[in-house]
Amino acid sequence: MGYFLPDDLKEAVRYIGAIDWFAEEFSLTIKLETLPDELVRCTIKVRKYLRNVSPYTNEINSYIHIDDWGHPQKSYLFSCSIKTASVENNKMIERTDNNGFTLHGETDKFSIYPRDAVECLAEAVEIKRLNDDFHYVLAYCARSPKIYVEAPEELEILAGLNAAAPLQKHPHTNLYELPGFYLPWQEMVVRWFPRGTSRTEP
């Protein structure tokens, strides 16, 4: 099929054919809690169930990156773990960049055989503003990724992707899902602000 495609599309086909990891399940869970001084505690939980779809053994680790914005309450990393059917690693290696304003947590790398799967979990707390958002970029292909949001009634929630993809929201809860196939490096966004205020307010 690639023989009849334009050169640009051939490159896209080669790119998809060279993908090593596929997220059979992915969820981003955000819990928002209001704090004094118009701040919000944003608890972030990430779960990735990844399968090595390449014909080779590949290394992978669990990781999470957050920011500290200099508020009186500090952002912090809570946990990071990775496990297979036979092995689990809960040891988190922490480091900071940008003079302490970017926090990184990661595990050691695991070697995963072709067709085998691995589960990566991570949790952190980022202190944000009352009118703010959280961005997450998934570096893997994924099947129907989900965003769960738990927030107090006084906050209005918007969630979605930077791509023009149809995002389905559960009618009774703040659960958002992108049906179908999700390509790497698209950005998930959870946006919140006080109800009754303008969405264009800075």
C-alpha positions in Angstrom: 0.0 0.0 0.0 2.8 2.4 0.8 4.1 2.2 -2.8 1.0 4.2 -4.0 1.0 6.8 -1.2 2.5 10.3 -1.4 5.9 10.5 0.2 4.6 12.3 3.3 2.0 9.6 3.9 4.6 6.9 3.4 6.7 8.4 6.2 3.5 8.4 8.5 2.9 4.7 7.7 6.6 3.9 8.5 6.2 5.9 11.8 3.2 3.9 12.9 4.8 0.7 11.8 7.8 1.4 14.0 5.8 2.0 17.2 7.1 -0.2 20.1 4.5 0.4 22.9 0.7 0.4 22.8 -1.4 1.5 25.8 -4.2 -1.0 25.9 -5.5 1.0 28.9 -4.7 4.5 30.0 -6.4 6.7 32.6 -5.6 10.2 34.0 -7.4 10.9 37.3 -7.5 14.5 38.6 -8.9 15.3 42.1 -9.3 19.1 42.8 -9.5 20.5 46.4 -9.8 24.2 47.1 -7.3 25.8 49.5 -7.0 29.2 51.1 -5.6 32.1 49.1 -7.4 31.0 45.9 -5.3 27.9 45.4 -6.2 24.4 44.4 -4.6 21.1 45.4 -4.5 19.0 42.2 -3.9 15.3 42.9 -2.8 13.5 39.8 -2.9 9.8 39.3 -1.7 8.1 36.0 -2.2 4.5 35.0 -0.7 3.0 31.9 -1.1 -0.7 30.9 1.4 -1.0 28.1 2.2 -3.8 25.7 5.5 -4.2 23.8 4.2 -4.6 20.3 7.6 -4.7 18.7 9.5 -7.9 17.8 12.3 -6.9 20.2 12.9 -6.8 23.9 12.5 -3.1 25.1 13.3 -1.2 28.2 10.7 1.0 29.9 10.1 2.7 33.3 7.3 4.5 35.1 7.7 8.2 35.4 5.9 11.5 36.3 6.8 15.1 35.8 5.1 18.0 37.6 5.8 21.7 38.3 6.1 23.7 41.5 4.8 27.3 40.9 6.3 28.9 44.0 3.0 28.9 46.1 3.2 28.8 49.9 2.1 25.1 49.7 4.6 23.1 47.6 3.9 20.5 44.9 5.3 17.1 45.6 5.7 13.6 44.2 3.8 10.8 46.0 4.6 7.5 44.3 5.8 5.8 41.1 5.8 2.1 40.4 6.0 -0.4 37.6 5.0 -4.1 37.6 4.8 -7.1 35.3 3.1 -10.5 35.9 6.2 -11.6 37.9 8.1 -8.5 39.2 7.2 -5.1 40.8 9.3 -2.1 41.5 8.0 0.7 43.9 11.3 2.5 44.3 11.0 6.1 43.1 14.1 8.1 42.0 13.5 11.9 42.4 15.2 14.9 40.9 14.5 18.5 40.2 15.2 20.9 37.4 14.7 24.6 36.7 16.0 25.6 40.2 13.6 23.3 41.9 10.5 24.3 40.0 10.2 21.1 38.0 9.9 17.7 39.8 10.7 14.4 38.2 9.9 10.9 39.6 10.8 7.7 37.9 11.6 4.0 38.6 14.4 1.9 37.3 13.9 0.5 33.8 12.5 -3.0 33.1 13.3 -5.2 30.1 10.0 -6.4 28.6 9.9 -9.2 26.0 7.9 -8.9 22.8 4.1 -9.2 23.3 4.5 -8.9 27.1 2.7 -6.2 29.1 3.7 -3.9 31.9 1.6 -1.6 34.3 3.0 1.8 35.1 1.5 3.9 38.0 2.3 7.3 39.3 0.8 9.8 41.7 1.7 13.4 42.6 0.3 16.6 44.0 0.6 20.0 42.1 -0.5 23.2 43.8 -2.4 25.3 41.2 -4.6 28.4 41.0 -8.4 28.6 41.4 -8.6 29.5 37.7 -6.1 27.2 36.0 -5.5 24.0 34.1 -3.4 20.8 34.0 -1.7 19.4 30.8 -0.5 15.9 30.2 1.2 14.5 27.1 1.0 10.7 26.6 4.0 9.5 24.8 2.4 6.3 23.6 -0.3 5.1 21.2 -3.4 4.3 23.3 -6.8 2.7 23.0 -9.7 5.0 24.2 -7.8 6.9 26.9 -9.9 8.2 29.8 -9.9 11.3 32.0 -11.5 11.2 35.4 -12.1 14.5 37.2 -13.3 14.8 40.9 -13.9 18.5 41.8 -16.0 20.5 44.3 -19.3 21.9 43.0 -18.0 25.5 42.9 -15.6 24.7 40.1 -16.7 24.3 36.5 -14.7 21.6 34.6 -13.7 21.4 31.0 -11.6 18.5 29.7 -10.3 17.3 26.3 -7.5 17.1 23.9 -5.7 19.6 21.7 -6.7 17.6 18.7 -10.1 18.1 17.1 -11.3 14.7 18.2 -14.8 13.8 19.5 -14.5 13.5 23.2 -17.4 11.7 25.0 -18.4 12.7 28.5 -20.3 10.4 30.8 -23.8 11.8 31.4 -23.6 11.4 35.2 -20.0 11.9 36.2 -16.9 13.8 35.1 -15.5 11.0 33.0 -14.2 11.8 29.5 -13.1 9.3 26.9 -11.6 9.5 23.5 -13.1 6.6 21.6 -10.8 4.7 19.2 -7.1 5.1 18.6 -5.0 7.8 20.1 -1.6 8.7 18.5 1.4 9.7 20.6 2.2 13.2 21.7 -1.3 14.6 21.8 -2.0 16.8 24.8 -4.7 16.1 27.4 -6.0 19.2 29.2 -8.2 19.5 32.3 -9.4 23.1 32.8 -11.2 24.5 35.8 -12.5 27.9 37.0 -15.1 29.2 39.5 -18.7 28.8 38.3 -20.3 32.0 37.2 -17.0 33.6 36.0 -16.0 34.3 32.4 -14.0 31.6 30.7 -11.8 34.2 29.1 -10.8 35.6 32.5 -7.0 35.3 33.0 
